[in-house]
């Protein structure tokens, strides 16, 4: 029974899609199964044991050099094996072949279960992970854990906020919305103003973005624990998800939002040319936004908290975030675990990730530092966006549970939302159909549905 759904998980992992811009082995660092690791960085002490690492973090070369210069007894041999899907496909291949994986690998939180179910990742509690739990944001640690097991060390997160065009709002006489009711009213005011912009985009391929919006209304789609890997609870059509999807479908039907696919060239252009007045974004969004070309030179960007359903009971949500995990193919798991815990578990190196790579840290000594809290962002007119928006969002995020076939679930969600915005079904039917498709898939793969 287990072999059946393990093989399926491999297929799912191979079709994974990256959702964030950031985030010695026996197979070598190039993923090709070579005997000698191929490093893209300089090894400072050739006599020290090496730990191979796959990662795609921005400016990671500086972080690796800092680590290697600071540690005589261990060296990192780093390779960028690809971002998201590219890396996951290589890792999946190495799992099937039994060789070629690195010692330490960057994985997004949402795909951890897809690899733990294949017995591909090490439970780090044996190597002292619980000793550093207090150094990390609660929600980020929860995302890297399953039951009593800890399968990765958090690095960066994606607490959500709202990036908006203050100049467009001012021209239309719109106050910054704090609730979703006010957001809809602002969308109608903007449409009536004749500006030509819509308030925002609601992408059918939003995947983790859409799931985060559902979670803000109390949706809990999956119940899963790696201690009982053959059992899963699935409730993707709960009241919270239906409330949110009905809301957005109403905005779509009234022409108040766009339904462009996210992260295409056209979408990127519209983010910065005034087509959308709002970018509902994770904390990595400001860095993504600043990296786009063809920006409107007259744009005035500011940041505000994500609108709420109930101001008296605020719920904070997260979109994205990545971790370091140790693979079962690591020859020296204790040393690999040390690297996973220490590479960004250091203020100097985490600050390199923040300043050079635009990471939003999960590491509390940096996350809660006055320097990070009071950091001013020129792109936002000197606004202290961490203090104003993202620190509260990070502190309020309590974590989420992902399925061991999360990417398949996202693909099915995309199909259903697309059918909805095409007018083929309403929000309730879309989510009911999603529920049926995931229950059928889980059963076919050997899971017992709780």
VMD Tcl script that draws the C-alpha trace (Angstrom):
set ca {
  {0.00 0.00 0.00}
  {2.71 2.49 0.96}
  {4.77 1.89 -2.18}
  {1.83 2.93 -4.34}
  {1.40 6.39 -2.91}
  {5.13 6.93 -2.50}
  {5.56 6.53 -6.24}
  {2.67 8.91 -6.81}
  {4.22 11.48 -4.53}
  {7.33 11.35 -6.69}
  {5.31 12.26 -9.75}
  {3.64 15.09 -7.90}
  {6.95 16.42 -6.63}
  {8.33 16.41 -10.14}
  {5.54 18.73 -11.24}
  {6.00 21.22 -8.41}
  {5.95 24.94 -9.14}
  {7.96 27.48 -7.15}
  {5.84 30.17 -5.49}
  {8.41 32.48 -4.07}
  {11.29 34.36 -5.55}
  {13.53 33.40 -2.69}
  {13.55 30.88 -0.84}
  {29.81 16.18 1.52}
  {26.93 14.01 -0.01}
  {27.30 10.70 -1.66}
  {25.98 12.06 -4.93}
  {27.97 15.25 -5.35}
  {26.75 18.83 -5.46}
  {25.89 18.88 -9.14}
  {23.05 16.39 -8.85}
  {24.68 14.20 -11.45}
  {25.80 11.43 -9.14}
  {29.48 12.28 -9.56}
  {31.93 11.05 -6.97}
  {33.47 14.48 -6.40}
  {31.19 17.38 -5.60}
  {31.16 20.29 -8.04}
  {31.08 23.53 -6.04}
  {30.24 26.95 -7.40}
  {31.92 28.56 -4.40}
  {35.47 28.65 -3.05}
  {36.44 26.06 -0.45}
  {38.55 27.90 2.11}
  {39.88 24.86 4.01}
  {40.29 21.89 1.69}
  {41.16 19.64 4.66}
  {37.76 20.11 6.32}
  {34.79 17.83 5.61}
  {32.36 19.25 3.07}
  {28.57 19.42 3.19}
  {26.88 19.72 -0.19}
  {24.02 22.18 -0.43}
  {21.44 22.90 -3.13}
  {19.84 26.33 -2.87}
  {18.64 29.18 -5.06}
  {18.51 32.04 -2.54}
  {19.45 35.46 -3.94}
  {22.98 36.54 -2.98}
  {23.59 33.10 -1.46}
  {27.19 33.11 -2.66}
  {27.95 35.82 -0.10}
  {26.30 33.80 2.67}
  {28.26 30.65 1.76}
  {31.57 32.56 1.62}
  {30.84 34.04 5.05}
  {30.10 30.59 6.50}
  {33.20 28.99 5.00}
  {35.46 31.80 6.21}
  {34.00 31.50 9.71}
  {34.26 27.70 10.01}
  {37.55 25.80 9.77}
  {36.04 22.42 10.65}
  {33.33 22.24 7.98}
  {32.89 23.73 4.52}
  {29.82 24.20 2.35}
  {29.98 23.05 -1.24}
  {27.11 24.90 -2.87}
  {25.31 24.33 -6.17}
  {22.25 26.08 -7.58}
  {20.46 23.03 -8.96}
  {17.58 25.14 -10.21}
  {14.70 27.02 -8.66}
  {11.58 25.29 -7.39}
  {10.38 22.80 -9.99}
  {13.81 22.35 -11.58}
  {15.42 21.50 -8.26}
  {12.55 19.33 -7.07}
  {12.65 17.29 -10.26}
  {16.37 16.61 -9.78}
  {15.82 15.72 -6.14}
  {12.96 13.39 -7.07}
  {15.21 11.64 -9.59}
  {17.94 11.20 -6.98}
  {15.41 9.69 -4.56}
  {14.33 7.15 -7.15}
  {17.90 6.23 -8.02}
  {19.16 6.21 -4.44}
  {22.04 8.59 -5.16}
  {22.80 12.09 -6.37}
  {21.05 14.12 -3.68}
  {22.86 16.82 -1.71}
  {23.30 16.68 2.04}
  {21.22 19.83 2.60}
  {18.50 21.14 0.30}
  {16.38 24.26 0.06}
  {12.68 23.32 0.00}
  {9.58 25.46 0.22}
  {7.53 24.66 3.31}
  {4.54 23.52 1.31}
  {6.43 20.67 -0.42}
  {8.06 19.17 2.67}
  {5.30 16.60 3.09}
  {5.71 15.55 -0.54}
  {9.22 14.40 0.34}
  {8.76 13.19 3.92}
  {6.21 10.68 2.67}
  {8.97 9.25 0.49}
  {11.31 8.90 3.49}
  {13.66 11.36 1.80}
  {14.18 13.83 4.66}
  {15.77 13.46 8.09}
  {13.89 14.20 11.31}
  {16.19 16.82 12.81}
  {15.04 16.43 16.40}
  {17.74 13.77 16.84}
  {20.34 16.40 15.97}
  {19.22 19.22 18.25}
  {16.58 21.00 16.21}
  {14.35 21.50 19.24}
  {17.19 23.39 20.93}
  {16.88 26.19 18.35}
  {13.09 26.26 18.03}
  {12.94 29.38 20.21}
  {15.05 31.25 17.64}
  {12.31 31.10 14.99}
  {8.90 32.58 14.33}
  {6.20 30.25 15.61}
  {4.30 29.93 12.33}
  {7.44 29.29 10.29}
  {8.53 26.55 12.71}
  {5.09 24.96 12.57}
  {5.30 24.85 8.76}
  {8.62 22.98 8.99}
  {7.27 20.43 11.48}
  {4.84 17.53 11.47}
  {3.65 16.25 14.81}
  {6.74 15.83 17.00}
  {9.09 15.68 14.02}
  {11.04 18.63 12.61}
  {11.97 18.14 8.98}
  {13.57 21.47 8.15}
  {14.95 24.71 9.54}
  {13.00 27.81 8.46}
  {14.85 30.54 6.59}
  {12.40 33.05 5.14}
  {8.66 33.59 5.18}
  {5.87 35.38 3.35}
  {3.51 37.11 5.79}
  {0.98 38.98 3.69}
  {0.14 42.65 3.30}
  {-1.20 45.07 0.72}
  {1.05 47.14 -1.54}
  {-0.91 49.94 -3.15}
  {-0.60 52.94 -5.44}
  {-1.17 55.93 -3.19}
  {-1.28 58.25 -6.24}
  {-4.11 56.24 -7.85}
  {-6.02 56.09 -4.57}
  {-5.64 59.85 -4.04}
  {-6.77 60.71 -7.57}
  {-9.93 58.60 -7.11}
  {-10.58 59.79 -3.55}
  {-10.10 56.34 -2.04}
  {-9.15 55.75 1.58}
  {-6.92 52.76 2.27}
  {-9.29 49.82 2.92}
  {-8.88 47.92 6.17}
  {-11.65 45.37 5.59}
  {-12.72 43.34 2.56}
  {-16.02 45.22 2.58}
  {-14.10 48.48 2.24}
  {-11.89 46.87 -0.42}
  {-14.96 46.12 -2.55}
  {-16.24 49.67 -2.06}
  {-12.84 51.02 -3.11}
  {-12.93 48.81 -6.21}
  {-16.30 50.29 -7.20}
  {-15.11 53.83 -6.58}
  {-12.04 53.24 -8.72}
  {-14.12 51.81 -11.57}
  {-16.52 54.74 -11.43}
  {-13.64 57.23 -11.49}
  {-12.81 56.35 -15.09}
  {-9.15 55.81 -14.25}
  {-9.01 52.62 -16.29}
  {-7.26 50.66 -13.55}
  {-8.82 47.85 -11.56}
  {-8.25 47.51 -7.85}
  {-6.27 44.25 -8.17}
  {-5.76 40.96 -9.97}
  {-7.33 37.68 -8.88}
  {-5.20 35.08 -10.68}
  {-6.72 31.68 -11.30}
  {-3.20 30.25 -11.02}
  {-2.59 31.93 -7.68}
  {-2.17 28.57 -5.93}
  {-0.70 29.35 -2.49}
  {-1.94 32.95 -2.78}
  {-5.53 31.78 -3.17}
  {-5.10 29.23 -0.38}
  {-3.81 31.95 1.94}
  {-6.89 34.07 1.23}
  {-9.08 31.09 2.13}
  {-7.14 30.54 5.35}
  {-7.78 34.12 6.43}
  {-11.49 33.26 6.59}
  {-10.80 30.16 8.68}
  {-10.38 27.50 6.00}
  {-8.36 24.45 7.09}
  {-8.15 22.26 3.99}
  {-5.94 19.41 5.19}
  {-5.27 17.37 8.31}
  {-2.04 15.42 7.93}
  {0.70 14.10 10.19}
  {3.79 12.30 8.92}
  {3.50 9.92 11.87}
  {0.42 8.46 10.11}
  {1.36 8.99 6.47}
  {-1.45 6.87 4.99}
  {-4.21 8.98 6.55}
  {-5.36 12.42 5.45}
  {-8.26 14.72 6.16}
  {-9.53 16.79 3.24}
  {-12.00 19.68 3.57}
  {-11.25 22.13 0.78}
  {-14.91 23.14 0.45}
  {-15.45 24.43 3.97}
  {-17.39 27.58 4.81}
  {-14.29 29.78 4.92}
  {-13.12 28.83 1.43}
  {-16.63 29.23 -0.01}
  {-17.04 32.66 1.60}
  {-13.80 33.91 0.06}
  {-14.33 32.44 -3.39}
  {-17.89 33.80 -3.57}
  {-16.52 37.24 -2.65}
  {-13.89 37.23 -5.38}
  {-16.26 35.77 -7.95}
  {-18.58 38.68 -7.25}
  {-15.75 41.12 -7.94}
  {-14.93 39.23 -11.15}
  {-18.53 39.25 -12.37}
  {-18.81 43.00 -11.75}
  {-15.59 43.74 -13.62}
  {-13.88 45.10 -10.52}
  {-10.77 42.89 -10.68}
  {-8.67 41.32 -13.40}
  {-8.19 37.56 -13.76}
  {-4.74 37.58 -15.38}
  {-2.40 34.66 -14.79}
  {0.19 35.63 -12.19}
  {3.93 35.90 -12.89}
  {3.68 36.21 -16.65}
  {5.35 39.02 -18.59}
  {1.96 40.70 -19.08}
  {1.14 40.41 -15.39}
  {4.50 41.87 -14.39}
  {3.96 44.83 -16.70}
  {0.51 45.48 -15.26}
  {1.88 45.37 -11.71}
  {4.01 48.43 -12.39}
  {2.25 50.39 -15.17}
  {-0.86 51.38 -13.21}
  {-3.19 48.66 -14.49}
  {-3.62 47.35 -10.92}
  {-3.94 49.79 -8.03}
  {-3.13 47.09 -5.46}
  {-0.68 44.20 -5.25}
  {-1.78 41.79 -2.53}
  {1.65 40.50 -1.65}
  {3.81 38.49 0.66}
  {6.73 40.12 2.46}
  {8.96 39.10 -0.46}
  {6.68 41.09 -2.76}
  {8.43 44.45 -2.30}
  {11.69 42.93 -3.54}
  {9.89 41.30 -6.46}
  {8.15 44.57 -7.33}
  {11.35 46.60 -7.26}
  {13.03 44.16 -9.62}
  {10.50 44.68 -12.41}
  {11.25 46.93 -15.38}
  {8.98 49.47 -17.12}
  {7.76 50.97 -13.86}
  {5.53 54.03 -13.98}
  {7.93 56.86 -13.05}
  {5.11 58.74 -11.31}
  {4.05 55.78 -9.18}
  {3.81 56.33 -5.42}
  {3.88 52.98 -3.65}
  {2.95 52.41 -0.03}
  {2.24 49.36 2.13}
  {-0.67 48.57 4.45}
  {-1.97 45.50 6.28}
  {-4.01 42.94 4.37}
  {-7.74 43.77 4.62}
  {-9.60 41.75 7.26}
  {-12.91 39.95 7.42}
  {-13.39 40.88 11.07}
  {-11.37 43.73 12.55}
  {-12.17 42.50 16.06}
  {-10.64 39.10 15.26}
  {-7.71 39.64 12.90}
  {-6.24 36.58 11.17}
  {-2.77 36.75 9.63}
  {-1.75 34.53 6.73}
  {1.38 33.57 4.87}
  {2.27 33.06 1.21}
  {5.48 31.17 0.57}
  {8.59 30.66 2.62}
  {11.49 28.27 2.39}
  {13.61 26.04 4.58}
  {16.75 23.94 4.75}
  {16.23 20.19 5.07}
  {18.73 17.35 5.44}
  {18.33 14.50 2.99}
  {18.46 10.82 3.92}
  {21.35 10.43 1.46}
  {23.62 12.64 3.59}
  {26.56 10.53 4.76}
  {27.18 12.64 7.87}
  {23.71 13.64 8.97}
  {24.90 15.30 12.18}
  {27.23 17.63 10.28}
  {24.59 18.30 7.64}
  {22.09 19.19 10.38}
  {24.59 21.61 11.86}
  {24.92 23.38 8.50}
  {21.14 23.51 8.08}
  {20.80 25.11 11.51}
  {23.76 27.46 11.30}
  {23.89 28.72 7.72}
  {21.19 31.37 8.33}
  {21.04 30.83 12.10}
  {23.50 33.66 12.50}
  {22.75 37.40 12.55}
  {25.50 38.37 10.13}
  {24.50 35.86 7.49}
  {20.77 36.39 7.94}
  {21.32 40.12 7.51}
  {23.14 39.38 4.26}
  {20.01 37.55 3.13}
  {17.85 40.51 4.13}
  {20.01 43.28 2.72}
  {21.33 41.58 -0.41}
  {18.60 39.03 -1.15}
  {15.43 40.80 0.11}
  {14.54 37.81 2.31}
  {11.99 38.23 5.08}
  {13.67 36.41 7.98}
  {12.16 33.72 10.17}
  {15.18 33.97 12.49}
  {14.02 35.98 15.52}
  {17.31 37.69 16.44}
  {17.07 39.50 13.09}
  {13.28 39.54 12.71}
  {12.86 41.24 16.09}
  {15.91 43.51 15.86}
  {15.43 47.30 15.95}
  {17.41 47.56 12.70}
  {14.95 45.35 10.83}
  {11.88 46.87 12.47}
  {12.95 50.43 11.65}
  {14.40 49.70 8.21}
  {13.30 52.39 5.74}
  {12.52 51.46 2.14}
  {13.26 54.10 -0.46}
  {10.90 52.46 -2.98}
  {8.06 53.12 -0.53}
  {9.03 56.71 0.13}
  {11.07 55.83 3.20}
  {8.16 53.96 4.81}
  {9.07 51.46 7.52}
  {7.05 48.68 5.96}
  {8.24 45.99 8.37}
  {7.03 47.96 11.38}
  {3.85 49.12 9.66}
  {2.79 45.84 8.07}
  {4.86 42.70 7.93}
  {6.10 42.22 11.50}
  {2.57 42.06 12.89}
  {1.59 39.73 10.06}
  {4.52 37.43 10.84}
  {3.84 37.45 14.57}
  {0.18 36.56 14.05}
  {0.75 33.69 11.62}
  {0.26 30.35 13.38}
  {1.25 27.97 10.58}
  {-0.58 25.77 8.10}
  {-0.88 22.09 7.23}
  {-0.05 21.02 3.69}
  {-0.91 17.76 1.98}
  {1.64 15.23 0.69}
  {0.28 15.96 -2.79}
  {0.06 19.72 -2.38}
  {1.07 20.60 -5.91}
  {-1.58 18.30 -7.37}
  {-4.11 19.98 -5.09}
  {-2.98 23.40 -6.35}
  {-3.28 22.27 -9.96}
  {-6.83 21.10 -9.33}
  {-7.66 24.35 -7.53}
  {-6.41 26.31 -10.53}
  {-8.66 24.29 -12.87}
  {-11.71 24.89 -10.72}
  {-11.14 28.62 -10.28}
  {-10.55 29.00 -14.01}
  {-13.87 27.26 -14.71}
  {-15.54 29.61 -12.24}
  {-14.22 32.84 -13.77}
  {-15.22 31.52 -17.19}
  {-18.78 31.33 -15.92}
  {-18.97 27.55 -16.13}
  {-19.81 27.09 -12.44}
  {-20.31 29.13 -9.28}
  {-17.93 29.26 -6.32}
  {-19.73 26.59 -4.31}
  {-19.74 24.13 -7.21}
  {-16.07 24.81 -7.97}
  {-15.03 23.93 -4.42}
  {-17.37 20.95 -4.17}
  {-15.88 19.60 -7.39}
  {-12.39 20.23 -5.99}
  {-13.31 18.26 -2.88}
  {-14.53 15.31 -4.95}
  {-11.46 15.29 -7.20}
  {-9.01 15.34 -4.27}
  {-10.87 12.63 -2.37}
  {-10.81 10.43 -5.48}
  {-7.12 11.09 -6.08}
  {-6.17 10.40 -2.46}
  {-8.08 7.12 -2.47}
  {-6.47 6.05 -5.75}
  {-3.03 6.72 -4.27}
  {-3.64 4.52 -1.26}
  {-4.60 7.09 1.37}
  {-7.34 6.57 3.93}
  {-9.51 9.67 4.21}
  {-10.31 10.60 7.78}
}
mol new
graphics top color blue
foreach p $ca { graphics top sphere $p radius 0.5 }
foreach p [lrange $ca 0 end-1] q [lrange $ca 1 end] { graphics top cylinder $p $q radius 0.2 }
display resetview
